[in-house]
Structures are given as C-alpha cells and as structure tokens.
Amino acid sequence: MASDKHEHVVRPRKHIFLNNFLGGLAWGLGVTVGLSVIFVVLAILGRYVDLVPVVGDFVAKVINFILQNEPHLVR
C-alpha cells in the first residue's frame, strides 16, 4: 500500500526540467508584456488627465514644509 501514496513519474527528469523551465520563461514573458501593455494604456490615459498640476502643487507644499521646519536637511 505504500506505493499508492505517490504517483509514479514516467517521464525522464530532463523532460520535466525542460517543461518547467519553458513554462517559467513563458510566464515571465507574459508578465512583462502584460505589464508593459498596462503601463502604456495608463500613460495614454494620463496624457488626457491633467494630474501634473495636482501632483506638482502637493510636492511644492511638501518641499516648502520641509524647508520651513528642517532647513538643514536641504543643502
């Protein structure tokens, strides 16, 4: 009954390794291409949404706060 606990692997280890390696490469390529497409779409959408003044004002306020309260941090 001890042999019923595990499946018997019929394929050689070389084929298993190659299959897993190629699967990992395909997964990595898919993630890279997918994220690239998402970032391009976000960049295109960001072109039409005017967020730069909002972010720029926020950064300016943070910099002014730092300069007023801790001027020795900025040289």
C-alpha positions as CSV (number, residue, x, y, z in Angstrom):
1,M,0.0,0.0,0.0
2,A,3.0,2.4,0.4
3,S,3.3,2.8,-3.4
4,D,-0.3,4.2,-3.6
5,K,0.6,7.4,-1.8
6,H,2.6,8.9,-4.7
7,E,2.3,8.9,-8.4
8,H,5.0,7.2,-10.4
9,V,6.8,9.6,-12.7
10,V,7.1,8.1,-16.1
11,R,8.8,11.0,-17.9
12,P,12.6,11.5,-17.6
13,R,13.7,14.3,-15.3
14,K,15.3,16.1,-18.2
15,H,11.9,16.5,-19.9
16,I,10.3,17.6,-16.7
17,F,13.0,20.2,-16.1
18,L,12.8,21.5,-19.7
19,N,9.0,21.7,-19.5
20,N,9.1,23.6,-16.2
21,F,11.9,25.9,-17.5
22,L,10.0,26.8,-20.7
23,G,6.8,27.3,-18.6
24,G,8.7,29.7,-16.4
25,L,10.1,31.6,-19.4
26,A,6.6,31.9,-20.9
27,W,5.2,33.1,-17.6
28,G,7.9,35.7,-17.3
29,L,7.4,36.9,-20.8
30,G,3.7,37.1,-20.3
31,V,4.0,39.1,-17.2
32,T,6.5,41.5,-18.9
33,V,4.3,42.0,-21.9
34,G,1.1,42.3,-19.9
35,L,2.6,44.9,-17.5
36,S,4.0,46.8,-20.5
37,V,0.6,47.0,-22.1
38,I,-1.0,48.2,-18.8
39,F,1.6,50.9,-18.4
40,V,1.2,52.1,-22.0
41,V,-2.5,52.3,-21.5
42,L,-2.1,54.2,-18.2
43,A,0.4,56.5,-19.9
44,I,-2.0,57.2,-22.7
45,L,-4.8,57.9,-20.2
46,G,-2.5,60.0,-18.1
47,R,-1.9,62.2,-21.1
48,Y,-5.5,63.2,-21.2
49,V,-5.9,63.6,-17.4
50,D,-4.3,66.7,-16.1
51,L,-2.7,65.4,-12.9
52,V,0.6,67.2,-13.2
53,P,-0.7,70.4,-11.5
54,V,-2.2,68.5,-8.6
55,V,0.9,66.4,-8.0
56,G,3.2,69.4,-8.6
57,D,1.3,71.5,-6.0
58,F,1.5,68.7,-3.5
59,V,5.2,68.3,-4.0
60,A,5.7,72.0,-3.7
61,K,3.8,72.1,-0.4
62,V,5.9,69.2,1.0
63,I,9.2,70.9,-0.1
64,N,8.1,74.2,1.4
65,F,7.1,72.5,4.7
66,I,10.5,70.8,4.9
67,L,12.4,74.0,4.1
68,Q,10.4,75.9,6.8
69,N,10.7,73.3,9.5
70,E,14.0,71.5,8.8
71,P,16.2,73.7,6.6
72,H,19.4,71.8,7.5
73,L,18.1,68.7,5.6
74,V,18.3,70.5,2.3
75,R,21.7,71.7,1.2
